[in-house]
Amino acid sequence: MEENKKLPVSPLVFLLIGVLAVSFSAIIIKWSTAPAAILGLYRLVFTFLLLGPFLLTKGARAELRGISLRTWVLVALSGVFLAFHFIFWIGSLKYTTVASSTILITLQPIFVMVLAYFTLKERTTWQAWAGAGIAIAGSLFIGWGDLQISGTALWGDLLSLLGTLVVSGYLVIGQYLRGVMTSMVYSLLVYVFAMIVMFFYCIGEGYSLVDYSGREWMLFVLLAFIPTVFGHTLFNWLLKYVNAATISMAILGEPIFATILAYLLLSEAVTWAQWVGGAIIMSGIWLFLSTQKKGAAAPNGQESFTG
């Protein structure tokens, strides 16, 4: 793209930084002993403190004034989906390994395709459906392998899949609202509704909102700063220089980097079932994404939402 000349280095360098950043998400969560909903809540709180001032800009305020009631309802629903994505996916890491959880969440483009097929009446190619079938077969293989280890690991796999399903709802709504809202305003408003949902969820579960050590508060901040700001926000910025399909393909590197980091920092070994199942999933996702139209792999101009 012509805009690449404006960058002092190749945009692929920033793409690598973003993938490494999101790969740390599962590691930081594993280091924490806080409940999943608390981690999700403060991840969004600190992210909003960093990025929320954008809503005070002239353009954002004008956009907010023009939002219809129907759009507000959809944004609120999207916030519910995002909240439960964090609750389910972060919770999955309390039961299963980083390798299994992060590999399974790469199924998100498949879930988005299926939801868009039924809700937005979008059609896709038989090659994409074939890729989806291959990826799902790989996830079943990982689940079978984890079941041999323990029922607890399988429960973690199911939570990861649930987290992938609900975040797909967040992205499909974003796709539906394409042209009505900008990506940043949409994301920040969804964060607000997600924070509200997780706040009341934490209250309902009886979790303390403040009784955490300094180490835990540091992990809350790191979870917001590294995978969100240097990951997802960086990906959104990179959409000016590379297409969404490139970013979606690059994010497939997250489970690879996350698994390596888990081995080095958490001493988590990788089973043969995870290697084989992961390879099958990656093959299916690659086939799926390679059949999509250039630049159309992510809804509303957003990259795939991973950890």
N, C-alpha and C positions, 0 to 999 in steps of 0.2 A: 504493500500500500504506500501511497505517496507520503502519508503522514509519518511513516517510520523515520524519515529524514530529520524530523524534529527531535528525536530522542538521541542522546549522546551515545547510547549503546543499543544493541538489538533488543526489541521487546521480549524476545525469548528469555533474556536474562531476568527480567521482571516476572515473567511467567514462571520461571524456576523458583524464584523467591516466594511467589504466591503459593505454589504447590508445597514447598517445604513448610511454609507457615501453617497451612491447613492441616498438614500431616502431624503437627505438634498438638493439635486439638485433643486427640485421644490420649496422648501421653500426659498432658496436663490434667485431664479428667481422672486418669488412673492414679495420679499422684495425690489427688484430693480425696478426703474422706467425707466430704459434705454430700447431702442428698442430691439426687439428679436435678430436681426442680430448683433447688437453691443455686446450683451451678448454672443452670440455664437462666434463672432470673438475674443473677448478678452479671453474667456474661452480657446480657442485653442492657442492663442498667449502665454499666461502664461504657459499653459501645455507644449507647445513646448520649451519654455525657460528652463523648468525644465528637460524635457526628451530628447530634441533635441541633446545634446552632444553625445548621444549614436551613432548617425550617423557618428561620428568621429572615432569610434573604428575600428580596423583593419578588423574585420569580416564584419562590416556593409559597410565599404568602398569597400571591395572586392565584396560584394553582389550588391552594387550600380553600379559598373562597368559592371556587367554581365546582367543588366536589358535590355531586348529588347525593341524596339520601340512599339511593340504591347502591351507589359506589361505596359509601361509608359502611353499609351492611356487609358488602363483599370483603372490604378491607378488614373488618372486624372478624369475619369468618376465617379469613386468611391468617389473622393473628392467633386464633384458636388452633389452627393447624400447626403453625410454627411453634407455639408453646408446647404442644404434645409431641412434636418432633424432638425437641430438646429433652422432654421428660422421658420419652421412650428410648431415644438413641443414647443419651448420656447414661440412662439406667442400664442399657445393654452392656456397657463396659464394666458394670459392677459384677456381671455374671460370666461373660465370655471374653475371649482374647481380643486384643487390638486387631489382629489379622482378620479374624472372622467378622467382627463388627464393621470394620472399614471396607472390607471387600463387599459385604452385602449391601452397604449403602450406595455402592456404585450402580445398583439396579435402579436408581431413581429415574434416569431417562426412560427406562422401560415403563415404569409406573405412570410417568407423565404422559407417555404416548397412549397408554390404555385409558387413563382418565380423560384425556383430550378427545379420544375416539368416541367415548360415550357421552361426554358433556358438551363438547364443541363440535362434534360430528366431523372431526378431522380424519382424513383417510391417509393411509401410509402404504408403503410397498410390501410385497411379500418377503423381500430380503430383510426388511426391518423386523417383521414378525418372526422370521427365522432366527435372527439375532437375539430377539427377546426370548424365544424358546430355548436357545442354547444357554443364555445367561441364567435363566430360571433353573435349568437342569444343573448348572454349576452350583447354584445356591442350595439346591436339594442335596447335592453331594456333600457340601460343607456341613449342612445340618445333620446328615447321616453320620459323618465323621465325628462331629461334636457330641452326638448322642452316645457314641461309643465311649467318650470320655466321661460325660455326666449329663444328667437331665438338666442341671443348672446351666451348663454351657449352651444347651439347646434352647432354654428359656431366654438366654441372652441373645441368641440368634433371632428368635421370634420378635423380641423387643426392637432389635435393629431393623427388621423388616417392617414392623409397624411404624417406626420412626421414618423410614423411607417412604412409606405409603402416605402419611399425613403431610410430609413436607412437599410431596408431589402435588397435593391439593393447594398448597401455598403458591407453587409455581404456575399451576394451571389457572388460578385466579389472576395471577400477574399477567399471564398470556392473554386472558380474556379482557383485561383492562388496558392492554397495549393501546397506545394512542390517547388514552384518557388521562393517564398519570405518568410522570417521569419515574424512572427506576428508583432514584434516591428518595423521593417523597413517598412512594409506595412502600419501600423497605422500612423507612423510619416510622411511618404510621403503623405498619404491621408490628414493628418492635414494641410500640406503645401498647397495643392491644394484647400482644403476647405477654408482656410484663404484667399486665393486669390479671390475666388468666393465671399465670404462674404464682403471682402474689397470693391470690385467693386459694390456689391449690396448696401452697405451702402452709397457709393458715389452717386450712381444713385438715391437713395431715399432722398438724401440731409441730411443724419444724420451727426452730428458732430462726429469726431473721438476722440476728446480730451476734449470737454467742459462738464466734469462730475465732481461731487463733490468727495471729499475724501472718503465719505461713499460708493459711487458707485464703485470707484476703488478698495476699499477693498472687495466689493462683487464680482467683476470680479476675483480677486485673489482667493477668497474662492471658487468660482465656479470651478476654475481650480484645486485647491489643494484638496478640500474635495471629491467631487464625482468622479473626474477623476483620481487623483493620489492615494488616499486612497480607491477608488472604483474600477474603471476599470483596472488600472495598478496592483492593489493588486489581482484582479481576475486572470489576466494573469499570475502573479507569482504563484498563488495557483494551476495552472494547472499542476505543478510539483508534487503536493501532492494529488489532488482529480481530478476526471474526469470532463469533460465539462458538462455532464448531471447533475451532482450534483450541479455545479455552476448555471446552467440554472434554476434548480428547486428552488435553494435558492433565486435567484433574484426575484422570485414570491412574496417574502416577501416585496419587495420595496413599492408597493402601500399600503400595510398594515401599515408599519412604516411611510410612507409619509403622509397618511391620519391621523394617530395619531398625528404626528408632526404639521400638518396643523390645527388640532383641538386645540392643546395646544398653538401654536405660532401665528396662524393667525385667530383663532376663527371661523374656517370654519366647519359648521355642515355637516353631511352626511345624504342624503335623503334616504328614503326606497328604491327608485329605484336604487340608487347607491349600497346599500347593496345587494339587490337581483341580480342586473346585475353583480356586482363584483363577487358574489359567483358563478354565472353561468359561467362567463369567467374563473375564477380560476379552476373550475371543468373541463372545456373543455381543458384548457392548461395543466393541470395535466394529463389528459387522453392522450393528444397528446404526451407530453414529455415522459411519462412512456412507450410508445410504441416504442420510438426511440432506436436504438442500443446504448449500453453503450459507452459513450465517443464521440458520434457522434452528440450531440445536438447543437454544435456550430461550425460554419465554420472556417477553417483555425486555429483551436485550440483556437479560441477566445470564450469568454463568450457571452451570449446574450447582445446586446448593448441596454441599457435602458437610462434613463435620465442622 
